Amino acid sequence: MAIAYGIAIGDPNAIDGLARWEWANEPVAWVPRIGVGREYPDVPERIAAAASEAHACQSIGAHRAAVMLARAVIEATAKDQQIAKGTLFDKIEKMYEHGILSELVRDQAHEVRYLGNDMAHGDFVEPVSPAEADEILELMAEVLHTVFEMPAKLLRRKEARLAKKSEEQA
Protein backbone atom coordinates (compact mmCIF):
# COMPACT_ATOMS: atom_id res chain seq x y z
CA MET A 1 0.00 0.00 0.00
CA ALA A 2 1.29 3.42 -0.92
CA ILE A 3 1.24 6.06 1.81
CA ALA A 4 0.48 9.68 1.04
CA TYR A 5 0.61 12.59 3.42
CA GLY A 6 -2.32 14.94 3.23
CA ILE A 7 -6.06 14.85 2.94
CA ALA A 8 -8.23 13.61 0.07
CA ILE A 9 -11.52 15.45 0.50
CA GLY A 10 -14.45 14.48 -1.64
CA ASP A 11 -12.42 12.08 -3.76
CA PRO A 12 -14.98 10.25 -5.92
CA ASN A 13 -12.54 7.36 -6.24
CA ALA A 14 -12.28 6.74 -2.48
CA ILE A 15 -13.22 3.23 -1.45
CA ASP A 16 -13.27 2.06 2.18
CA GLY A 17 -11.46 5.20 3.28
CA LEU A 18 -8.59 4.62 0.84
CA ALA A 19 -8.12 6.98 -2.07
CA ARG A 20 -7.80 5.53 -5.58
CA TRP A 21 -5.57 7.53 -7.89
CA GLU A 22 -4.74 6.87 -11.52
CA TRP A 23 -1.00 7.01 -10.75
CA ALA A 24 -1.23 4.48 -7.91
CA ASN A 25 -1.12 0.78 -8.62
CA GLU A 26 -2.52 0.09 -5.14
CA PRO A 27 -4.72 1.91 -2.63
CA VAL A 28 -3.33 5.04 -1.03
CA ALA A 29 -3.59 5.38 2.75
CA TRP A 30 -3.62 8.97 3.97
CA VAL A 31 -1.45 9.74 6.96
CA PRO A 32 -2.29 11.03 9.46
CA ARG A 33 -5.72 9.48 9.57
CA ILE A 34 -8.50 11.75 10.68
CA GLY A 35 -10.72 10.21 13.33
CA VAL A 36 -14.45 10.55 13.44
CA GLY A 37 -15.91 11.24 16.87
CA ARG A 38 -19.47 11.30 18.14
CA GLU A 39 -21.36 14.17 19.70
CA TYR A 40 -22.81 13.93 23.20
CA PRO A 41 -24.60 17.28 23.62
CA ASP A 42 -26.24 16.43 26.96
CA VAL A 43 -23.04 15.14 28.57
CA PRO A 44 -20.71 17.51 30.45
CA GLU A 45 -18.12 18.88 28.00
CA ARG A 46 -15.03 17.25 29.53
CA ILE A 47 -16.68 13.82 29.56
CA ALA A 48 -18.28 14.26 26.13
CA ALA A 49 -14.89 15.24 24.65
CA ALA A 50 -13.23 12.08 26.00
CA ALA A 51 -16.14 9.91 24.80
CA SER A 52 -15.93 11.50 21.34
CA GLU A 53 -12.18 10.94 21.32
CA ALA A 54 -12.77 7.26 22.11
CA HIS A 55 -14.92 7.02 18.98
CA ALA A 56 -12.25 8.88 16.98
CA CYS A 57 -9.63 6.37 18.16
CA GLN A 58 -11.86 3.49 17.13
CA SER A 59 -12.49 5.03 13.70
CA ILE A 60 -8.77 4.96 12.89
CA GLY A 61 -8.19 1.46 14.27
CA ALA A 62 -6.71 2.45 17.66
CA HIS A 63 -8.83 -0.14 19.48
CA ARG A 64 -6.83 -0.28 22.70
CA ALA A 65 -6.91 3.50 23.02
CA ALA A 66 -10.67 3.50 22.41
CA VAL A 67 -11.21 0.95 25.17
CA MET A 68 -8.95 2.78 27.63
CA LEU A 69 -10.77 6.05 27.01
CA ALA A 70 -14.15 4.33 27.40
CA ARG A 71 -13.02 3.07 30.80
CA ALA A 72 -11.87 6.58 31.75
CA VAL A 73 -15.24 7.99 30.65
CA ILE A 74 -17.04 5.60 33.02
CA GLU A 75 -14.77 6.74 35.86
CA ALA A 76 -15.24 10.43 35.00
CA THR A 77 -19.00 9.87 34.96
CA ALA A 78 -18.89 8.47 38.51
CA LYS A 79 -16.78 11.43 39.65
CA ASP A 80 -19.27 13.82 38.05
CA GLN A 81 -21.90 12.19 40.23
CA GLN A 82 -19.77 12.92 43.35
CA ILE A 83 -18.57 9.32 43.59
CA ALA A 84 -14.82 9.80 43.75
CA LYS A 85 -13.48 7.32 46.31
CA GLY A 86 -12.34 3.78 45.75
CA THR A 87 -11.61 1.72 42.68
CA LEU A 88 -13.65 1.91 39.51
CA PHE A 89 -15.44 -1.25 40.67
CA ASP A 90 -16.45 0.60 43.84
CA LYS A 91 -17.57 3.66 41.89
CA ILE A 92 -19.76 1.63 39.55
CA GLU A 93 -21.30 -0.18 42.52
CA LYS A 94 -21.98 3.16 44.26
CA MET A 95 -23.69 4.51 41.15
CA TYR A 96 -25.93 1.43 41.26
CA GLU A 97 -26.55 1.75 45.01
CA HIS A 98 -27.51 5.43 44.57
CA GLY A 99 -29.99 4.56 41.81
CA ILE A 100 -27.95 6.29 39.11
CA LEU A 101 -27.50 3.01 37.19
CA SER A 102 -29.90 0.11 36.88
CA GLU A 103 -28.59 -3.38 37.53
CA LEU A 104 -28.31 -4.08 33.81
CA VAL A 105 -26.44 -0.85 33.04
CA ARG A 106 -24.19 -1.44 36.07
CA ASP A 107 -23.25 -4.84 34.63
CA GLN A 108 -22.47 -3.22 31.26
CA ALA A 109 -20.28 -0.60 32.95
CA HIS A 110 -18.35 -3.45 34.55
CA GLU A 111 -17.79 -4.96 31.07
CA VAL A 112 -16.15 -1.70 30.02
CA ARG A 113 -14.07 -1.81 33.20
CA TYR A 114 -12.93 -5.42 32.63
CA LEU A 115 -11.44 -4.84 29.19
CA GLY A 116 -10.32 -1.31 30.04
CA ASN A 117 -8.41 -2.58 33.07
CA ASP A 118 -6.48 -5.00 30.86
CA MET A 119 -5.41 -2.10 28.66
CA ALA A 120 -4.72 0.29 31.56
CA HIS A 121 -2.53 -2.24 33.34
CA GLY A 122 -0.52 -3.23 30.29
CA ASP A 123 -2.06 -6.68 29.81
CA PHE A 124 -1.78 -6.79 26.03
CA VAL A 125 -1.81 -10.58 25.73
CA GLU A 126 -4.66 -10.57 23.23
CA PRO A 127 -5.26 -7.79 20.70
CA VAL A 128 -8.54 -5.89 20.92
CA SER A 129 -10.66 -6.61 17.87
CA PRO A 130 -12.67 -3.93 16.13
CA ALA A 131 -15.86 -5.73 17.20
CA GLU A 132 -14.78 -5.80 20.86
CA ALA A 133 -13.94 -2.10 20.81
CA ASP A 134 -17.24 -1.29 19.07
CA GLU A 135 -19.13 -3.17 21.77
CA ILE A 136 -17.24 -1.39 24.55
CA LEU A 137 -18.05 1.99 22.99
CA GLU A 138 -21.71 1.02 22.74
CA LEU A 139 -21.71 0.05 26.42
CA MET A 140 -20.00 3.33 27.34
CA ALA A 141 -22.66 5.18 25.35
CA GLU A 142 -25.40 3.36 27.28
CA VAL A 143 -23.91 4.56 30.56
CA LEU A 144 -23.77 8.13 29.23
CA HIS A 145 -27.34 7.82 27.98
CA THR A 146 -28.56 6.58 31.35
CA VAL A 147 -26.71 9.11 33.48
CA PHE A 148 -26.90 12.24 31.32
CA GLU A 149 -28.87 12.00 28.08
CA MET A 150 -32.12 10.37 29.18
CA PRO A 151 -32.60 12.66 32.22
CA ALA A 152 -31.88 15.75 30.08
CA LYS A 153 -34.34 14.64 27.41
CA LEU A 154 -37.06 13.90 29.96
CA LEU A 155 -36.47 17.23 31.70
CA ARG A 156 -36.83 19.08 28.36
CA ARG A 157 -40.12 17.26 27.74
CA LYS A 158 -41.38 18.15 31.21
CA GLU A 159 -40.42 21.81 30.78
CA ALA A 160 -42.15 21.93 27.38
CA ARG A 161 -45.29 20.38 28.86
CA LEU A 162 -45.31 22.84 31.77
CA ALA A 163 -44.71 25.78 29.44
CA LYS A 164 -47.62 24.70 27.25
CA LYS A 165 -49.86 24.28 30.29
CA SER A 166 -48.82 27.72 31.55
CA GLU A 167 -49.66 29.28 28.15
CA GLU A 168 -53.07 27.62 28.14
CA GLN A 169 -53.86 28.99 31.59
CA ALA A 170 -52.85 32.53 30.66
Buried (B, 14 or more C-beta within 10 A) or exposed (E): EEEEEEEBEEBEEBEEEBBBBEEBEEBBEBEEEEBEBBEBEBBBEEBBBBBBBBBBBBBBEBBBBBBBBBBBBBBBBBEBBEBEEEEBEEBBBBBBEEEBBEEEBBEBBBBBBEBBBBBBEEEEEEEBEEEBBBBBBEBBBBBBBBBBBEEBEEEEEEEEEEEEEEEEEE
